[in-house]
Amino acid sequence: MRPHKSEKATGDGMTQRTLTRMDLCEAVFREVGLSRNESSELVEAVLDHMADSLVQGEQVKISSFGTFSVRSKSERVGRNPKTGIEAAIPPRRVLTFRPSNLMKDRVAAGNKRR
């Protein structure tokens, strides 16, 4: 396995890897054959398009991968765990991801190999 720039130890003898934008650009460069600059621009354009759609409240559905969506959460009462004092938590929008069944199966199969 090739060394990965974004690795960190988890304390259980394994390393946790993070896939970065640069990794995606490099993969496009290797697999598609675009220049590094063109690969970077393509990845940025796709990510920008996804982000813009989510900001507008649209779902982003990627077949065989999953669905990104924005949920509106209403105001609720929370509690400061340190003091126990109640505080109002204002309404907000949160990003959610729901993996496809194919992705769930793929991740589960990867867990069995370890």
Buried (B, 14 or more C-beta within 10 A) or exposed (E): EEEEEEEEEEEEEEEEEEEEEEBBBBEBBEEEEBEEEBBBBBBEEEEEEBEEBBEEEEEBEEEEBBBBBBEEEEEEEEEEEEEEEEEEEEEEEEEEEEBBEEBEEBEEEEEEEE
